[in-house]
């Protein structure tokens, strides 16, 4: 594989992070407000918001996973990765409108849940987000280290250190505002370079005719655009996973609270289209590789994209690709730092440590910046060990899946209680673990039990999506139809796909527990109380003109 000199790689990294840091200085304020640091004063405009949402959703794993999907599942692989991920950006906005309606001055979803239920439910959200953001930081820093070590003589640890320090340098200045502002530049680079890189690889390997002639090398399932194997192994599990991510992850809900309320719909529709176009395009590189019989270097699928780029492109294009990946992982890493700092500032300090009415903005800002430094150090340490993060990702994904229904029900249904919320999440997570790791033999009656719960989970997923766009009645009809079809066709079948079965079980179990316990109680919550309990921590919050575009 082609390699740059150590000096060239260092200069590329310094140019990228130095330029990003200078951009962040343009919006630096002498006296930063907590609202500005956490959500940019609730007034980020359409252009900046759409760019930030798109850039944050495209992280380092998007490159490698999309290409792997194309390589393993053929013509439908890139669609299954890019389309479902894009759909989840679109899915969140109707519920985001409800979050903003209930808490127009909020900063985190945890604040809203604290106002609705209290500390225990809020801390479940906070813990899941802290775990998820730390793992995401680790993944992105690890990707940076791997890229540097593949394309240069520099060590893995050197790449990790430079990426971590570079991201921290510009995010520390202005927090979320810096993240949003730099996301815009990073997305422009992502789109421009992606438009150049993908066709360049295609023509570098011989052009469309070579790829078309190589389609005969694919298996029948890989050639089938409607491949059932691709759907059940890749599409459906990913669809379920990113739905949980859309609701549970603070980097997404933080943007819902930051974007001008009147621009949320347009922003998220635009981000949906942008994400789909870029990621499906990247997945096509994996499809190109399998059509011409490329074998991943060392058997590692993560080497597929660097391998194709370094094999078929000129060094100038390889340098552009390097910046493309560094930009994508940095845009997500800075969002993770902003999310972690906001959780510690608002959810931990603002709602659980400071006495009511005695929040000190200076202390809150100190906690936010301190959190970024500690989180970066933790991400660097874990990344340098090259830990296997799969198990942790599974747990976080299950936790987010288990909270989807309790969270959405809590903002629409006044009967949901704190006990129902916490119990639903715990039961959903436990049953997920039993199914995913097969702690019990998933056969006979046990398998049937989990398939029934998973059928409820599938009904919840479809019902919530339809409810978000078309209303409660049509959503209920869609859920009932889905449940009936799942009970007819999934029982005796779904046990073959344990990842999908376990993920849907988390949804189904948490929904059943949440509904039953809520109906056993006698709570009738007044949603107007949320607006009274959630607000800004500054006397006056300013929206910088640079983010109103």
Secondary structure by P-SEA (a helix, b strand, c coil): cccccaaaaaaaaaaaaaaaaaaaaaaccccccccccccccccccaaaaaaaaaaaaccaaaaaaaaaaaaacccaaaaaacaaaaaaaaaaaaaaaaaaaaccccccaaaaaaaccccaaaaaaaaaaaaaaaaaaaaaaaaaaaaaaaaccccaaaaaaaaaaaaaaaaaacaaaaaaaaaaaaaaaaaaaaacaaaaaaaaaccaaaaaaacccccccccccccaaaaaaccaaaaaaaaaaacccaaaaaaaacccccaaaaaaaaaaaaaaaaaaaaaaaaaaaaaaccccccccccaaaaaaaaacccaaaaaaaaaaaaaaaaaaaaaaaaaaaaaaacccccccccccccccaaaaaaaaaaaaaaaaaaaaaaaaacccaaaaaaaaaaaaaaaaaaaaaaaccccccaaaaaaaaaaaaaaaaaaaaccccccaaaaaaaaaaaaaaaaaaaaaaaaaccccaaaaaaaaaaaaaaaacccccccccaaaaaaaaaaaaaaaaaaaaaaaccccccaaaaaaaccccccbbbbbccccc
